[in-house]
Amino acid sequence: MSSTDGRKAPVVDRQMVLDQLGGWRGMIDVSLPTIAFVVANSIGGLTVGIWAAVGAAVLVFGLRLVRKESVQQAFSGLIGVAIAVAIARVSGEARDFFVPGLIRNAALGVVLLGSIVVRWPLVGVAAEFLAPSHLGSMATHSLRDSMGGGKLSGRLKEKAAAGAAPADQEPDAVAERHWRTDRRMVRAYSWLTLMWAMTFLVRFAVQGVLYWQDQVELLGTASLVLGLPVTAVALVVTLWAVARLHRHRTPPAAGVA
């Protein structure tokens, strides 16, 4: 699908979004140190669990270096594991290995909810940064029209129709409008942001209860089950919804009813 002015309809680059998360292998790699810690801790105690987690993180990092793959995700995981095992080592409590995750989930959930309150839903900010959408032919008036500048915008349109671009605007500026001026977009992005906020807050709530009860094995299981699988589902829903929103904002091709 292409727009009336020759531009291709904006689409969400799924591979780009997946790459931002480190790819499927990257997300799996992040889970390996947790699995190693839970299993080793249940068998040999805290010290064995710590060494197993560190060993798994170093192994993942080393394999990526050997394969000449991106080490960003593995390096972040290595730092995260180092912080987690340091906290657990100092406290002497295996459950404290999960403290950084608890703090991260609570913080992300609160920040995402806050972005909705200030009408800058972060899912919208991220989606529009990766794949901007435009109202195109649906914009019968420019942003300046909506702010009370109808006559001026009308003259700009007359100039554009005559083939002369305004001196202070790009040729496409009249037909474009920021996504936050579209209530449907803001509402949809707010719901998506709320969905992501709830995934983090549910993780925090479930793991917080298990942390309080000192259920290390269940804490590790909850961390894994509520981690990669839930993230994958939320990502699929987000990509599907954003693609539909972009079709809503994309003008039909010339000659198509």
C-alpha positions as CSV (number, residue, x, y, z in Angstrom):
1,M,0.0,0.0,0.0
2,S,1.3,3.5,-0.8
3,S,0.0,6.9,-0.1
4,T,-1.3,9.4,-2.7
5,D,2.0,11.4,-2.7
6,G,4.1,8.4,-3.5
7,R,5.2,7.5,0.0
8,K,4.9,4.0,1.1
9,A,2.5,3.3,3.9
10,P,4.4,3.2,7.3
11,V,4.6,-0.3,8.6
12,V,6.0,-1.7,11.8
13,D,9.4,-3.4,11.3
14,R,8.9,-6.5,13.5
15,Q,12.5,-7.6,13.1
16,M,13.6,-4.1,14.3
17,V,11.5,-4.3,17.4
18,L,12.7,-7.8,18.1
19,D,16.3,-6.7,17.7
20,Q,15.7,-4.0,20.3
21,L,14.9,-6.8,22.7
22,G,18.0,-8.8,21.7
23,G,16.2,-11.3,19.5
24,W,14.6,-14.5,20.6
25,R,18.1,-16.0,21.5
26,G,18.9,-12.9,23.6
27,M,15.7,-13.2,25.6
28,I,16.4,-16.9,26.2
29,D,20.0,-16.1,27.2
30,V,18.7,-13.7,29.8
31,S,16.8,-16.6,31.4
32,L,19.7,-19.1,31.6
33,P,21.4,-17.6,34.7
34,T,18.2,-17.6,36.6
35,I,17.6,-21.2,35.7
36,A,21.1,-22.1,36.7
37,F,20.8,-20.3,40.0
38,V,17.5,-21.9,41.0
39,V,18.6,-25.4,40.1
40,A,22.1,-25.2,41.7
41,N,20.8,-23.4,44.8
42,S,18.2,-26.2,45.4
43,I,20.9,-28.8,45.0
44,G,24.0,-27.3,46.7
45,G,23.0,-24.2,48.5
46,L,23.5,-20.4,48.0
47,T,27.2,-20.5,47.1
48,V,26.8,-23.1,44.5
49,G,23.8,-21.2,43.1
50,I,25.8,-18.0,42.9
51,W,28.7,-19.6,41.0
52,A,26.2,-21.4,38.7
53,A,24.5,-18.1,37.8
54,V,27.8,-16.3,37.2
55,G,29.1,-19.2,35.1
56,A,25.9,-19.3,33.0
57,A,26.1,-15.5,32.4
58,V,29.8,-15.7,31.5
59,L,29.2,-18.7,29.2
60,V,26.4,-16.8,27.3
61,F,28.7,-13.8,26.9
62,G,31.6,-15.9,25.7
63,L,29.5,-17.8,23.2
64,R,28.3,-14.5,21.7
65,L,31.9,-13.3,21.4
66,V,33.0,-16.5,19.7
67,R,30.0,-16.3,17.2
68,K,30.8,-12.6,16.7
69,E,27.2,-11.7,17.6
70,S,25.9,-8.6,19.4
71,V,27.0,-8.8,23.1
72,Q,24.8,-6.0,24.3
73,Q,22.1,-8.2,25.7
74,A,24.6,-10.7,27.1
75,F,26.6,-7.9,28.7
76,S,23.5,-6.3,30.3
77,G,22.6,-9.8,31.6
78,L,26.1,-10.2,33.0
79,I,25.9,-6.9,34.9
80,G,22.4,-7.8,36.1
81,V,23.6,-11.2,37.4
82,A,26.6,-9.6,39.1
83,I,24.4,-7.2,41.0
84,A,21.9,-9.9,41.9
85,V,24.6,-12.3,43.2
86,A,26.3,-9.5,45.1
87,I,23.1,-8.7,46.9
88,A,22.4,-12.3,47.7
89,R,26.0,-12.9,48.8
90,V,26.0,-9.9,51.2
91,S,22.6,-10.8,52.7
92,G,23.2,-14.5,52.8
93,E,19.6,-15.0,51.5
94,A,19.0,-16.8,48.2
95,R,15.8,-14.9,47.7
96,D,17.7,-11.7,47.5
97,F,19.0,-12.8,44.1
98,F,15.6,-11.6,42.8
99,V,15.6,-8.2,44.4
100,P,16.9,-6.3,41.3
101,G,14.1,-7.9,39.3
102,L,11.5,-6.8,41.8
103,I,12.7,-3.3,41.9
104,R,12.9,-3.2,38.1
105,N,9.3,-4.5,37.6
106,A,7.9,-2.0,40.2
107,A,9.8,0.9,38.7
108,L,8.8,0.1,35.1
109,G,5.2,-0.4,36.0
110,V,5.0,2.9,37.8
111,V,6.8,4.8,35.0
112,L,4.4,3.3,32.4
113,L,1.4,4.3,34.4
114,G,2.8,7.8,34.9
115,S,3.2,8.2,31.1
116,I,-0.5,7.5,30.6
117,V,-1.4,10.1,33.2
118,V,0.6,12.8,31.4
119,R,-0.8,11.7,28.0
120,W,2.6,10.6,26.7
121,P,2.0,6.7,26.7
122,L,5.4,5.2,26.4
123,V,4.3,2.5,24.0
124,G,3.2,5.2,21.6
125,V,6.5,7.1,22.0
126,A,8.5,3.9,21.2
127,A,6.3,2.8,18.3
128,E,6.3,6.2,16.7
129,F,10.0,6.5,17.1
130,L,10.6,3.1,15.4
131,A,8.0,3.5,12.7
132,P,6.3,6.9,12.5
133,S,2.7,7.0,11.2
134,H,0.9,9.9,9.5
135,L,-2.7,10.9,9.0
136,G,-2.1,11.5,5.3
137,S,-5.3,12.1,3.3
138,M,-7.3,11.7,6.5
139,A,-5.9,15.1,7.6
140,T,-8.4,17.5,6.1
141,H,-6.7,20.2,8.1
142,S,-3.2,20.6,9.4
143,L,-2.2,20.9,13.0
144,R,-2.3,24.7,12.6
145,D,-6.0,24.4,11.6
146,S,-6.8,22.6,14.8
147,M,-5.1,25.4,16.7
148,G,-7.2,28.1,15.1
149,G,-5.0,29.0,12.1
150,G,-7.5,27.8,9.4
151,K,-7.1,30.8,7.1
152,L,-3.4,30.6,7.0
153,S,-3.4,26.9,6.5
154,G,-5.8,27.4,3.6
155,R,-3.4,29.7,1.9
156,L,-0.6,27.2,2.4
157,K,-2.8,24.5,0.8
158,E,-3.5,26.8,-2.2
159,K,0.2,27.2,-2.6
160,A,0.8,23.5,-2.3
161,A,-1.9,22.9,-4.9
162,A,-0.2,25.3,-7.3
163,G,3.0,23.4,-6.9
164,A,4.8,25.9,-4.7
165,A,6.0,24.7,-1.3
166,P,5.8,27.3,1.6
167,A,9.2,28.8,2.4
168,D,9.1,27.7,6.1
169,Q,7.6,24.3,5.6
170,E,8.5,21.0,4.0
171,P,6.2,19.9,1.2
172,D,4.6,17.1,3.3
173,A,4.2,19.2,6.5
174,V,0.7,20.3,5.7
175,A,-0.6,16.8,5.4
176,E,1.0,15.5,8.5
177,R,0.0,15.7,12.2
178,H,1.6,14.5,15.3
179,W,0.1,11.3,16.6
180,R,-0.8,12.9,20.0
181,T,-3.3,15.1,18.3
182,D,-5.3,12.0,17.2
183,R,-7.4,10.9,20.2
184,R,-7.9,7.4,18.8
185,M,-4.1,6.9,18.7
186,V,-3.5,8.3,22.2
187,R,-6.3,6.1,23.6
188,A,-5.1,3.0,21.9
189,Y,-1.5,3.6,22.9
190,S,-2.6,4.3,26.4
191,W,-4.4,0.9,26.6
192,L,-1.3,-0.8,25.2
193,T,0.9,1.0,27.7
194,L,-1.5,0.0,30.5
195,M,-1.2,-3.6,29.3
196,W,2.6,-3.5,29.6
197,A,2.4,-1.7,33.0
198,M,0.2,-4.5,34.3
199,T,2.6,-7.2,33.1
200,F,5.4,-5.6,35.2
201,L,3.1,-4.9,38.2
202,V,1.7,-8.4,38.2
203,R,5.2,-9.8,38.1
204,F,6.1,-7.6,41.1
205,A,3.0,-8.6,43.0
206,V,3.4,-12.3,42.5
207,Q,7.1,-12.4,43.0
208,G,6.8,-10.0,46.0
209,V,4.5,-12.5,47.8
210,L,6.8,-15.4,47.1
211,Y,9.8,-13.3,48.2
212,W,8.0,-12.5,51.4
213,Q,7.3,-16.2,51.9
214,D,10.9,-17.1,51.1
215,Q,9.9,-19.5,48.3
216,V,13.0,-19.4,46.3
217,E,12.1,-22.2,43.8
218,L,8.7,-20.8,43.2
219,L,10.2,-17.4,42.9
220,G,12.5,-18.5,40.2
221,T,9.7,-20.4,38.4
222,A,7.5,-17.3,38.6
223,S,10.3,-15.2,37.2
224,L,10.7,-17.4,34.2
225,V,7.0,-18.0,33.5
226,L,6.0,-14.4,33.9
227,G,9.1,-13.3,32.0
228,L,9.7,-14.5,28.4
229,P,6.3,-16.1,27.7
230,V,4.3,-13.0,29.0
231,T,6.7,-10.6,27.2
232,A,6.2,-12.5,23.9
233,V,2.4,-12.4,24.2
234,A,2.5,-8.7,25.1
235,L,4.8,-8.0,22.1
236,V,2.6,-9.9,19.7
237,V,-0.5,-8.0,20.9
238,T,1.4,-4.7,20.6
239,L,2.7,-5.3,17.1
240,W,-0.8,-6.4,15.9
241,A,-2.5,-3.3,17.5
242,V,0.2,-0.9,16.2
243,A,-0.1,-2.3,12.7
244,R,-3.9,-1.7,12.8
245,L,-3.4,1.8,14.1
246,H,-0.9,2.6,11.3
247,R,-3.4,1.4,8.7
248,H,-6.0,3.7,10.3
249,R,-3.6,6.6,9.8
250,T,-2.4,5.6,6.3
251,P,-4.3,7.1,3.3
252,P,-5.5,4.6,0.6
253,A,-3.6,4.2,-2.6
254,A,-4.6,6.4,-5.5
255,G,-7.6,4.9,-7.3
256,V,-8.5,2.7,-4.4
257,A,-11.9,3.3,-2.9
